[in-house]
C-alpha cells in the first residue's frame, strides 16, 4: 500500500490490486452472514442484519460487489473481466481463511474481527487522495464506492464496539476479541504481500488473472 500511496504503481499493478481485492470485497457479506448464523442474540442479529444489507447494496447504499465493480471499470477493467477474474492463490487462501474463521469461531470473535475497521477511515481517506493525486487516469466516478463507505464507517464501527463491549465481559473473551481483530490485520498483510510478489517482484502479466 505504501507504493500505491506514493504513486509508484503502474496502471497494470493498480489493476492487479483492484482485481485481487475484489475477492475480499465479495466475500465480506458472506463472512458477515456466517457471524449472523452463529449468533443466538436477537438484538445483535438485528444490528448485524443492517450491516449485511448495506454491504449487499440495499437501503440506498452502494454494495461491496457493485461498488467495487464500478471502481474497477473506472480503473480500466471491464465488468465481465473482473467478475470472471481469478485472484492469486495467496489472496484466496487469506480471504477463505477469514470466512472460515467467521463460520467456526464464537460469534463474538467474528464480530470483534471487524474492529480493525476502526483504522479504515484514515486509510480510506489516504487512498482516495492518492488515487486522485497520482492516478488521474482513473475516472472520478469510480470513487463513489469509497465515498459511500466513508459515510458508513462511523456508525458501523460504533455498532461493532458496542457489541464487543457488551458481550465480551470476561478477560478471556476480551483477549480473544483482540486476537480476532489482529488476525484481520494479518489477512490484509497476506493479501497485499501476495499481490506485491506477483506483480511487483515477479512482474506477472495481468492476463494471468483475466484468463479465468
FIDRENPA-754522 format. One record per residue: x, y, z of N, C-alpha, C in turn; residue in three letters. Coordinates in Angstrom, 1 decimal. Layout:
<kegu <X Y Z> <X Y Z> <X Y Z> "ALA">
...
END
This chain:
<kegu <0.8 -1.2 0.0> <0.0 0.0 0.0> <0.9 1.3 0.0> "UNK">
<kegu <2.1 1.2 0.5> <2.9 2.4 0.5> <3.2 2.8 -0.9> "UNK">
<kegu <3.5 1.8 -1.8> <3.7 2.2 -3.2> <2.5 2.8 -3.8> "UNK">
<kegu <1.4 2.4 -3.5> <0.1 3.0 -4.0> <0.0 4.4 -3.5> "UNK">
<kegu <0.2 4.6 -2.2> <0.1 6.0 -1.7> <1.2 6.9 -2.2> "UNK">
<kegu <2.3 6.4 -2.6> <3.4 7.2 -3.1> <3.4 7.4 -4.6> "UNK">
<kegu <2.4 6.8 -5.3> <2.2 7.0 -6.7> <3.2 6.2 -7.5> "UNK">
<kegu <3.7 5.1 -6.9> <4.8 4.3 -7.6> <4.2 3.1 -8.4> "UNK">
<kegu <3.0 2.9 -8.4> <2.4 1.7 -9.1> <2.1 2.1 -10.6> "UNK">
<kegu <2.4 1.1 -11.4> <2.0 1.3 -12.8> <0.5 1.0 -13.0> "UNK">
<kegu <-0.1 1.4 -14.1> <-1.5 1.0 -14.3> <-1.8 -0.5 -14.2> "UNK">
<kegu <-0.9 -1.3 -14.7> <-1.1 -2.7 -14.6> <-1.1 -3.2 -13.1> "UNK">
<kegu <-0.3 -2.6 -12.3> <-0.2 -3.0 -10.9> <-1.4 -2.5 -10.1> "UNK">
<kegu <-1.9 -1.3 -10.4> <-3.1 -0.9 -9.8> <-4.3 -1.8 -10.2> "UNK">
<kegu <-4.4 -2.2 -11.4> <-5.5 -3.0 -11.9> <-5.4 -4.4 -11.2> "UNK">
<kegu <-4.1 -4.9 -11.1> <-3.9 -6.2 -10.4> <-4.4 -6.1 -8.9> "UNK">
<kegu <-4.2 -5.0 -8.3> <-4.7 -4.8 -6.9> <-6.2 -4.8 -6.9> "UNK">
<kegu <-6.8 -4.1 -7.8> <-8.2 -4.0 -7.9> <-8.9 -5.4 -8.1> "UNK">
<kegu <-8.3 -6.1 -9.0> <-8.8 -7.4 -9.4> <-8.7 -8.4 -8.2> "UNK">
<kegu <-7.6 -8.4 -7.5> <-7.4 -9.3 -6.4> <-8.2 -8.9 -5.1> "UNK">
<kegu <-8.3 -7.6 -4.9> <-9.0 -7.1 -3.7> <-10.5 -7.4 -3.9> "UNK">
<kegu <-11.0 -7.5 -5.1> <-12.4 -7.8 -5.3> <-12.8 -9.1 -4.7> "UNK">
<kegu <-11.9 -10.1 -4.6> <-12.2 -11.3 -3.9> <-12.6 -11.1 -2.5> "UNK">
<kegu <-11.9 -10.2 -1.8> <-12.2 -9.9 -0.4> <-13.5 -9.2 -0.4> "UNK">
<kegu <-13.8 -8.2 -1.2> <-15.0 -7.4 -1.2> <-16.2 -8.3 -1.3> "UNK">
<kegu <-16.2 -9.2 -2.3> <-17.4 -10.0 -2.5> <-17.6 -11.1 -1.4> "UNK">
<kegu <-16.6 -11.4 -0.6> <-16.7 -12.3 0.5> <-17.0 -11.7 1.8> "UNK">
<kegu <-17.0 -10.4 1.9> <-17.3 -9.7 3.2> <-18.8 -10.0 3.6> "UNK">
<kegu <-19.7 -9.8 2.7> <-21.1 -10.1 3.1> <-21.3 -11.6 3.5> "UNK">
<kegu <-20.6 -12.5 2.9> <-20.6 -13.9 3.2> <-20.1 -14.1 4.6> "UNK">
<kegu <-19.0 -13.5 5.0> <-18.4 -13.5 6.3> <-19.4 -13.0 7.3> "UNK">
<kegu <-20.0 -11.9 7.0> <-21.0 -11.3 8.0> <-22.2 -12.2 8.2> "UNK">
<kegu <-22.6 -12.9 7.1> <-23.8 -13.8 7.2> <-23.4 -15.0 8.1> "UNK">
<kegu <-22.1 -15.5 8.0> <-21.7 -16.6 8.8> <-21.7 -16.2 10.3> "UNK">
<kegu <-21.3 -15.0 10.6> <-21.4 -14.5 12.0> <-22.9 -14.5 12.5> "UNK">
<kegu <-23.7 -14.0 11.6> <-25.2 -13.9 11.9> <-25.7 -15.3 12.2> "UNK">
<kegu <-25.3 -16.2 11.4> <-25.9 -17.6 11.6> <-25.5 -18.2 12.9> "UNK">
<kegu <-24.3 -17.8 13.5> <-23.8 -18.3 14.7> <-24.3 -17.6 16.0> "UNK">
<kegu <-25.0 -16.5 15.8> <-25.3 -15.6 16.9> <-26.7 -15.9 17.5> "UNK">
<kegu <-26.8 -16.2 18.8> <-28.1 -16.5 19.4> <-28.8 -15.3 19.9> "UNK">
<kegu <-28.1 -14.1 19.9> <-28.7 -12.9 20.5> <-29.5 -12.1 19.5> "UNK">
<kegu <-30.8 -12.0 19.8> <-31.7 -11.3 18.8> <-31.3 -9.9 18.6> "UNK">
<kegu <-30.9 -9.1 19.6> <-30.5 -7.7 19.5> <-29.3 -7.6 18.6> "UNK">
<kegu <-28.4 -8.5 18.7> <-27.2 -8.4 17.9> <-27.5 -8.8 16.4> "UNK">
<kegu <-28.4 -9.8 16.2> <-28.7 -10.2 14.9> <-29.4 -9.0 14.2> "UNK">
<kegu <-30.3 -8.3 14.9> <-30.9 -7.1 14.2> <-29.9 -6.1 13.8> "UNK">
<kegu <-28.9 -5.8 14.6> <-27.9 -4.9 14.2> <-27.1 -5.4 13.0> "UNK">
<kegu <-26.7 -6.7 13.1> <-25.8 -7.2 12.1> <-26.5 -7.4 10.7> "UNK">
<kegu <-27.8 -7.6 10.8> <-28.6 -7.7 9.5> <-28.4 -6.4 8.7> "UNK">
<kegu <-28.5 -5.3 9.5> <-28.4 -4.0 8.8> <-27.1 -3.8 8.1> "UNK">
<kegu <-26.0 -4.3 8.8> <-24.7 -4.3 8.2> <-24.7 -5.1 6.9> "UNK">
<kegu <-25.2 -6.3 6.9> <-25.2 -7.1 5.7> <-26.0 -6.5 4.6> "UNK">
<kegu <-27.2 -5.9 4.9> <-28.0 -5.2 3.9> <-27.2 -4.1 3.2> "UNK">
<kegu <-26.5 -3.3 4.0> <-25.7 -2.2 3.4> <-24.6 -2.8 2.5> "UNK">
<kegu <-24.0 -3.8 3.0> <-22.9 -4.5 2.2> <-23.4 -5.1 0.9> "UNK">
<kegu <-24.7 -5.5 0.9> <-25.3 -6.1 -0.3> <-26.0 -5.0 -1.2> "UNK">
<kegu <-25.9 -3.8 -0.8> <-26.4 -2.7 -1.7> <-27.9 -2.4 -1.6> "UNK">
<kegu <-28.5 -2.8 -0.4> <-29.9 -2.5 -0.2> <-30.0 -1.2 0.7> "UNK">
<kegu <-31.2 -0.6 0.7> <-31.4 0.5 1.5> <-30.7 1.8 1.0> "UNK">
<kegu <-30.5 1.9 -0.3> <-29.9 3.1 -0.9> <-28.4 3.1 -0.8> "UNK">
<kegu <-27.7 2.1 -0.3> <-26.3 2.1 -0.3> <-25.7 1.4 -1.5> "UNK">
<kegu <-24.4 1.7 -1.7> <-23.7 1.0 -2.8> <-23.1 -0.3 -2.3> "UNK">
<kegu <-23.5 -1.4 -2.7> <-23.0 -2.7 -2.2> <-21.5 -2.9 -2.5> "UNK">
<kegu <-20.9 -3.8 -1.8> <-19.5 -4.1 -2.0> <-19.2 -4.6 -3.4> "UNK">
<kegu <-20.0 -5.5 -3.9> <-19.8 -6.1 -5.3> <-20.0 -5.0 -6.3> "UNK">
<kegu <-21.1 -4.4 -6.4> <-21.4 -3.4 -7.4> <-20.5 -2.2 -7.3> "UNK">
<kegu <-20.2 -1.8 -6.0> <-19.3 -0.6 -5.8> <-17.9 -0.9 -6.3> "UNK">
<kegu <-17.4 -2.1 -6.0> <-16.0 -2.4 -6.4> <-16.0 -2.6 -7.9> "UNK">
<kegu <-17.0 -3.2 -8.5> <-17.0 -3.4 -10.0> <-17.0 -2.0 -10.7> "UNK">
<kegu <-17.8 -1.1 -10.1> <-17.7 0.3 -10.6> <-16.4 0.9 -10.6> "UNK">
<kegu <-15.7 0.7 -9.4> <-14.3 1.2 -9.3> <-13.4 0.6 -10.3> "UNK">
<kegu <-13.6 -0.7 -10.5> <-12.7 -1.5 -11.5> <-12.9 -0.9 -12.9> "UNK">
<kegu <-14.2 -0.7 -13.2> <-14.4 -0.1 -14.6> <-13.8 1.3 -14.7> "UNK">
<kegu <-13.8 2.1 -13.7> <-13.2 3.4 -13.7> <-11.7 3.3 -13.9> "UNK">
<kegu <-11.1 2.2 -13.4> <-9.7 1.9 -13.5> <-9.3 1.2 -14.7> "UNK">
<kegu <-10.2 0.9 -15.6> <-9.9 0.3 -16.9> <-10.1 -1.2 -17.0> "UNK">
<kegu <-10.8 -1.8 -16.0> <-11.0 -3.2 -16.0> <-12.5 -3.4 -16.4> "UNK">
<kegu <-12.7 -4.1 -17.4> <-14.1 -4.3 -17.9> <-14.9 -5.1 -16.8> "UNK">
<kegu <-16.2 -4.9 -16.8> <-17.1 -5.5 -15.8> <-17.0 -7.0 -15.9> "UNK">
<kegu <-17.1 -7.6 -17.1> <-17.1 -9.0 -17.3> <-15.7 -9.6 -16.9> "UNK">
<kegu <-14.7 -8.8 -17.1> <-13.3 -9.3 -16.8> <-13.2 -9.5 -15.3> "UNK">
<kegu <-13.6 -8.5 -14.5> <-13.4 -8.6 -13.1> <-14.3 -9.6 -12.4> "UNK">
<kegu <-15.5 -9.8 -13.0> <-16.5 -10.8 -12.5> <-16.0 -12.2 -12.7> "UNK">
<kegu <-15.2 -12.4 -13.7> <-14.7 -13.8 -14.0> <-13.3 -14.0 -13.7> "UNK">
<kegu <-12.6 -12.9 -13.2> <-11.2 -13.0 -12.9> <-10.8 -14.0 -11.8> "UNK">
<kegu <-9.6 -14.5 -11.9> <-9.1 -15.4 -10.8> <-8.1 -14.6 -9.9> "UNK">
<kegu <-8.3 -14.6 -8.6> <-7.4 -14.0 -7.7> <-6.2 -14.9 -7.5> "UNK">
<kegu <-5.1 -14.3 -7.0> <-3.9 -15.1 -6.7> <-4.2 -16.2 -5.6> "UNK">
<kegu <-3.5 -17.3 -5.7> <-3.8 -18.3 -4.6> <-3.6 -17.8 -3.2> "UNK">
<kegu <-2.5 -16.9 -3.0> <-2.3 -16.4 -1.7> <-3.4 -15.5 -1.2> "UNK">
<kegu <-4.0 -14.8 -2.1> <-5.2 -13.9 -1.8> <-6.4 -14.8 -1.4> "UNK">
<kegu <-6.6 -15.8 -2.2> <-7.7 -16.8 -2.0> <-7.6 -17.5 -0.6> "UNK">
<kegu <-6.4 -17.9 -0.3> <-6.1 -18.6 0.9> <-6.4 -17.7 2.1> "UNK">
<kegu <-5.9 -16.4 2.0> <-6.1 -15.5 3.1> <-7.6 -15.2 3.3> "UNK">
<kegu <-8.3 -14.9 2.3> <-9.7 -14.5 2.4> <-10.6 -15.7 2.8> "UNK">
<kegu <-10.3 -16.8 2.2> <-11.1 -18.0 2.6> <-10.9 -18.4 4.1> "UNK">
<kegu <-9.6 -18.1 4.5> <-9.4 -18.3 6.0> <-10.2 -17.4 6.8> "UNK">
<kegu <-10.4 -16.2 6.4> <-11.2 -15.3 7.2> <-12.7 -15.7 7.2> "UNK">
<kegu <-13.2 -16.1 6.1> <-14.6 -16.6 6.0> <-14.8 -17.8 6.9> "UNK">
<kegu <-13.8 -18.7 6.8> <-13.9 -20.0 7.6> <-13.8 -19.7 9.1> "UNK">
<kegu <-13.0 -18.7 9.4> <-12.9 -18.3 10.8> <-14.2 -17.8 11.4> "UNK">
<kegu <-14.9 -17.0 10.6> <-16.2 -16.5 11.0> <-17.2 -17.6 11.1> "UNK">
<kegu <-17.1 -18.6 10.3> <-18.0 -19.8 10.4> <-17.8 -20.6 11.6> "UNK">
<kegu <-16.5 -20.8 12.0> <-16.2 -21.7 13.1> <-16.0 -21.1 14.5> "UNK">
<kegu <-15.6 -19.9 14.5> <-15.3 -19.2 15.8> <-16.5 -18.9 16.5> "UNK">
<kegu <-16.4 -18.5 17.8> <-17.5 -18.0 18.5> <-17.9 -16.7 17.8> "UNK">
<kegu <-19.2 -16.4 17.8> <-19.7 -15.2 17.1> <-19.1 -13.9 17.6> "UNK">
<kegu <-18.8 -13.9 18.9> <-18.2 -12.6 19.4> <-16.9 -12.4 18.8> "UNK">
<kegu <-16.1 -13.4 18.5> <-14.8 -13.2 17.9> <-15.0 -12.8 16.4> "UNK">
<kegu <-16.0 -13.4 15.8> <-16.3 -12.9 14.4> <-16.6 -11.5 14.3> "UNK">
<kegu <-17.4 -11.0 15.3> <-17.7 -9.6 15.3> <-16.5 -8.7 15.6> "UNK">
<kegu <-15.7 -9.2 16.6> <-14.5 -8.5 17.0> <-13.5 -8.3 15.9> "UNK">
<kegu <-13.5 -9.2 15.0> <-12.5 -9.1 13.9> <-12.7 -7.8 13.1> "UNK">
<kegu <-14.0 -7.3 13.1> <-14.3 -6.1 12.4> <-13.8 -4.9 13.1> "UNK">
<kegu <-13.3 -5.0 14.3> <-12.7 -3.8 15.0> <-11.6 -3.2 14.2> "UNK">
<kegu <-11.0 -4.0 13.3> <-9.8 -3.5 12.5> <-10.3 -2.3 11.7> "UNK">
<kegu <-11.6 -2.2 11.4> <-12.1 -1.2 10.6> <-12.1 0.2 11.3> "UNK">
<kegu <-11.8 0.2 12.6> <-11.6 1.5 13.2> <-10.5 2.3 12.6> "UNK">
<kegu <-9.5 1.6 12.0> <-8.4 2.3 11.3> <-8.7 2.5 9.8> "UNK">
<kegu <-9.8 2.0 9.4> <-10.1 2.0 7.9> <-10.4 3.4 7.4> "UNK">
<kegu <-11.0 4.3 8.2> <-11.4 5.6 7.7> <-10.2 6.4 7.3> "UNK">
<kegu <-9.2 6.5 8.2> <-8.0 7.2 7.8> <-7.3 6.6 6.6> "UNK">
<kegu <-7.2 5.3 6.5> <-6.6 4.6 5.3> <-7.4 4.9 4.1> "UNK">
<kegu <-8.8 4.9 4.2> <-9.6 5.2 3.0> <-9.4 6.6 2.5> "UNK">
<kegu <-9.3 7.6 3.4> <-9.1 8.9 3.0> <-7.7 9.1 2.3> "UNK">
<kegu <-6.7 8.4 2.8> <-5.4 8.5 2.2> <-5.4 7.8 0.8> "UNK">
<kegu <-6.2 6.7 0.7> <-6.3 6.0 -0.6> <-7.0 6.9 -1.6> "UNK">
<kegu <-8.1 7.6 -1.3> <-8.8 8.4 -2.2> <-7.9 9.6 -2.7> "UNK">
<kegu <-7.2 10.2 -1.7> <-6.3 11.3 -2.0> <-5.1 10.8 -2.9> "UNK">
<kegu <-4.6 9.6 -2.7> <-3.5 9.1 -3.5> <-4.0 8.8 -4.9> "UNK">
<kegu <-5.2 8.2 -5.1> <-5.7 7.9 -6.4> <-5.9 9.2 -7.2> "UNK">
<kegu <-6.4 10.2 -6.5> <-6.7 11.5 -7.2> <-5.4 12.2 -7.6> "UNK">
<kegu <-4.4 12.1 -6.7> <-3.1 12.8 -7.0> <-2.2 12.1 -8.0> "UNK">
<kegu <-2.1 10.8 -7.8> <-1.1 10.1 -8.6> <-1.7 9.3 -9.8> "UNK">
<kegu <-3.0 9.0 -9.8> <-3.5 8.1 -10.8> <-4.7 8.8 -11.5> "UNK">
<kegu <-4.5 10.0 -12.2> <-5.5 10.7 -12.8> <-6.3 10.0 -13.9> "UNK">
<kegu <-5.7 8.9 -14.4> <-6.3 8.1 -15.5> <-7.5 7.3 -14.9> "UNK">
<kegu <-7.7 7.2 -13.6> <-8.9 6.6 -13.1> <-10.1 7.6 -13.1> "UNK">
<kegu <-11.1 7.1 -13.7> <-12.3 8.0 -13.9> <-12.9 8.4 -12.5> "UNK">
<kegu <-13.2 9.6 -12.2> <-13.6 10.1 -10.9> <-14.9 9.4 -10.4> "UNK">
<kegu <-15.8 8.9 -11.2> <-17.0 8.3 -10.7> <-16.7 7.0 -10.0> "UNK">
<kegu <-15.5 6.5 -10.2> <-15.1 5.2 -9.5> <-14.9 5.4 -8.0> "UNK">
<kegu <-14.8 6.6 -7.6> <-14.7 6.9 -6.2> <-16.0 6.9 -5.4> "UNK">
<kegu <-17.1 6.7 -6.1> <-18.4 6.8 -5.4> <-18.5 5.7 -4.3> "UNK">
<kegu <-17.9 4.5 -4.6> <-18.0 3.5 -3.6> <-17.2 3.8 -2.3> "UNK">
<kegu <-16.0 4.4 -2.5> <-15.2 4.8 -1.4> <-15.9 5.9 -0.5> "UNK">
<kegu <-16.5 6.8 -1.2> <-17.2 7.9 -0.5> <-18.4 7.4 0.2> "UNK">
<kegu <-19.1 6.4 -0.3> <-20.2 5.7 0.3> <-19.7 5.0 1.6> "UNK">
<kegu <-18.6 4.3 1.5> <-18.0 3.6 2.7> <-17.6 4.6 3.8> "UNK">
<kegu <-17.1 5.7 3.4> <-16.7 6.7 4.4> <-17.9 7.2 5.2> "UNK">
<kegu <-19.0 7.3 4.5> <-20.3 7.7 5.2> <-20.8 6.7 6.1> "UNK">
<kegu <-20.4 5.4 6.0> <-21.0 4.3 6.8> <-20.1 3.9 7.9> "UNK">
<kegu <-18.8 4.2 7.8> <-17.8 3.6 8.8> <-18.0 4.0 10.2> "UNK">
<kegu <-18.4 5.2 10.5> <-18.5 5.6 11.9> <-19.6 4.9 12.6> "UNK">
<kegu <-20.8 4.8 11.9> <-21.9 4.0 12.5> <-21.5 2.5 12.6> "UNK">
<kegu <-20.9 2.0 11.6> <-20.6 0.5 11.6> <-19.6 0.2 12.8> "UNK">
<kegu <-18.6 1.1 12.9> <-17.6 0.9 14.0> <-18.2 1.0 15.4> "UNK">
<kegu <-19.1 2.0 15.6> <-19.7 2.1 16.9> <-20.6 0.9 17.2> "UNK">
<kegu <-21.2 0.4 16.2> <-22.1 -0.8 16.4> <-21.2 -2.0 16.8> "UNK">
<kegu <-20.1 -2.2 16.1> <-19.2 -3.3 16.4> <-18.6 -3.1 17.8> "UNK">
<kegu <-18.1 -2.0 18.2> <-17.6 -1.7 19.5> <-18.6 -1.9 20.6> "UNK">
<kegu <-19.8 -1.5 20.4> <-20.9 -1.6 21.4> <-21.2 -3.1 21.6> "UNK">
<kegu <-21.2 -3.9 20.6> <-21.5 -5.3 20.7> <-20.3 -6.0 21.5> "UNK">
<kegu <-19.1 -5.7 21.1> <-17.9 -6.3 21.8> <-17.9 -5.9 23.3> "UNK">
<kegu <-18.1 -4.7 23.6> <-18.0 -4.2 25.0> <-19.1 -4.9 25.8> "UNK">
<kegu <-20.3 -5.1 25.2> <-21.4 -5.7 26.0> <-21.2 -7.2 26.2> "UNK">
<kegu <-20.8 -7.9 25.2> <-20.8 -9.3 25.2> <-19.4 -10.0 25.6> "UNK">
<kegu <-18.4 -9.3 25.4> <-17.0 -9.8 25.8> <-16.7 -9.3 27.2> "UNK">
<kegu <-17.2 -9.9 28.2> <-17.1 -9.3 29.5> <-16.0 -10.0 30.3> "UNK">
<kegu <-15.6 -11.2 30.0> <-14.5 -11.8 30.8> <-13.2 -11.5 30.1> "UNK">
<kegu <-12.1 -11.6 30.9> <-10.8 -11.3 30.4> <-10.4 -12.2 29.2> "UNK">
<kegu <-10.8 -13.5 29.3> <-10.5 -14.4 28.2> <-11.2 -14.0 26.9> "UNK">
<kegu <-12.5 -13.6 27.0> <-13.2 -13.2 25.9> <-12.6 -12.0 25.3> "UNK">
<kegu <-12.2 -11.1 26.1> <-11.6 -9.8 25.7> <-10.3 -10.1 24.9> "UNK">
<kegu <-9.5 -11.0 25.4> <-8.2 -11.3 24.8> <-8.5 -12.0 23.4> "UNK">
<kegu <-9.5 -12.8 23.4> <-9.8 -13.5 22.1> <-10.3 -12.5 21.1> "UNK">
<kegu <-11.0 -11.5 21.6> <-11.5 -10.4 20.7> <-10.4 -9.6 20.1> "UNK">
<kegu <-9.4 -9.3 20.9> <-8.2 -8.6 20.4> <-7.4 -9.5 19.4> "UNK">
<kegu <-7.3 -10.8 19.7> <-6.7 -11.7 18.7> <-7.4 -11.7 17.4> "UNK">
<kegu <-8.7 -11.7 17.5> <-9.5 -11.7 16.3> <-9.3 -10.5 15.4> "UNK">
<kegu <-9.2 -9.3 16.1> <-9.0 -8.1 15.3> <-7.6 -8.1 14.7> "UNK">
<kegu <-6.6 -8.6 15.5> <-5.3 -8.7 14.9> <-5.2 -9.7 13.8> "UNK">
<kegu <-6.0 -10.7 13.8> <-6.0 -11.7 12.7> <-6.4 -11.1 11.4> "UNK">
<kegu <-7.4 -10.1 11.5> <-7.8 -9.4 10.3> <-6.7 -8.6 9.7> "UNK">
<kegu <-5.9 -8.0 10.6> <-4.7 -7.3 10.0> <-3.8 -8.2 9.3> "UNK">
<kegu <-3.7 -9.4 9.8> <-2.8 -10.4 9.1> <-3.4 -10.8 7.7> "UNK">
<kegu <-4.7 -10.8 7.7> <-5.4 -11.1 6.4> <-5.0 -10.1 5.3> "UNK">
<kegu <-5.1 -8.8 5.7> <-4.7 -7.7 4.8> <-3.2 -7.8 4.4> "UNK">
<kegu <-2.4 -8.1 5.4> <-1.0 -8.1 5.2> <-0.7 -9.2 4.2> "UNK">
<kegu <-1.2 -10.4 4.4> <-1.0 -11.6 3.5> <-1.5 -11.3 2.1> "UNK">
<kegu <-2.7 -10.6 2.0> <-3.3 -10.3 0.7> <-2.3 -9.4 -0.1> "UNK">
<kegu <-1.9 -8.3 0.6> <-1.0 -7.4 -0.1> <0.4 -7.9 -0.4> "UNK">
<kegu <0.9 -8.8 0.4> <2.2 -9.5 0.2> <2.1 -10.3 -1.1> "UNK">
<kegu <1.0 -11.0 -1.2> <0.8 -11.9 -2.4> <0.8 -11.1 -3.7> "UNK">
<kegu <0.1 -9.9 -3.7> <0.0 -9.1 -4.8> <1.3 -8.4 -5.1> "UNK">
<kegu <2.0 -8.0 -4.1> <3.3 -7.4 -4.3> <4.3 -8.4 -5.0> "UNK">
<kegu <4.4 -9.6 -4.5> <5.3 -10.6 -5.0> <5.0 -10.9 -6.5> "UNK">
<kegu <3.7 -11.0 -6.8> <3.3 -11.4 -8.1> <3.5 -10.3 -9.1> "UNK">
<kegu <3.1 -9.1 -8.8> <3.0 -8.0 -9.8> <4.1 -6.9 -9.7> "UNK">
<kegu <4.9 -7.0 -8.6> <6.0 -6.0 -8.5> <7.3 -6.8 -8.6> "UNK">
<kegu <7.5 -7.8 -7.8> <8.8 -8.6 -7.9> <8.8 -9.5 -9.1> "UNK">
<kegu <7.8 -10.2 -9.3> <7.8 -11.1 -10.5> <7.3 -10.5 -11.8> "UNK">
<kegu <6.5 -9.4 -11.6> <6.0 -8.6 -12.8> <5.2 -9.5 -13.7> "UNK">
<kegu <4.3 -10.3 -13.1> <3.5 -11.2 -13.9> <2.5 -10.4 -14.8> "UNK">
<kegu <2.1 -11.0 -16.0> <1.2 -10.3 -16.8> <-0.2 -10.3 -16.2> "UNK">
<kegu <-0.9 -9.2 -16.4> <-2.3 -9.1 -15.9> <-3.2 -10.2 -16.5> "UNK">
<kegu <-2.9 -10.6 -17.7> <-3.7 -11.6 -18.4> <-3.8 -12.9 -17.6> "UNK">
<kegu <-2.9 -13.2 -16.8> <-2.9 -14.4 -16.0> <-4.2 -14.5 -15.1> "UNK">
<kegu <-4.6 -13.3 -14.6> <-5.7 -13.2 -13.7> <-7.0 -13.1 -14.5> "UNK">
<kegu <-6.9 -12.6 -15.7> <-8.1 -12.4 -16.6> <-8.5 -13.6 -17.4> "UNK">
<kegu <-7.7 -14.7 -17.3> <-7.9 -15.8 -18.2> <-8.9 -16.8 -17.5> "UNK">
<kegu <-9.4 -16.5 -16.3> <-10.3 -17.5 -15.6> <-11.7 -17.3 -16.0> "UNK">
END
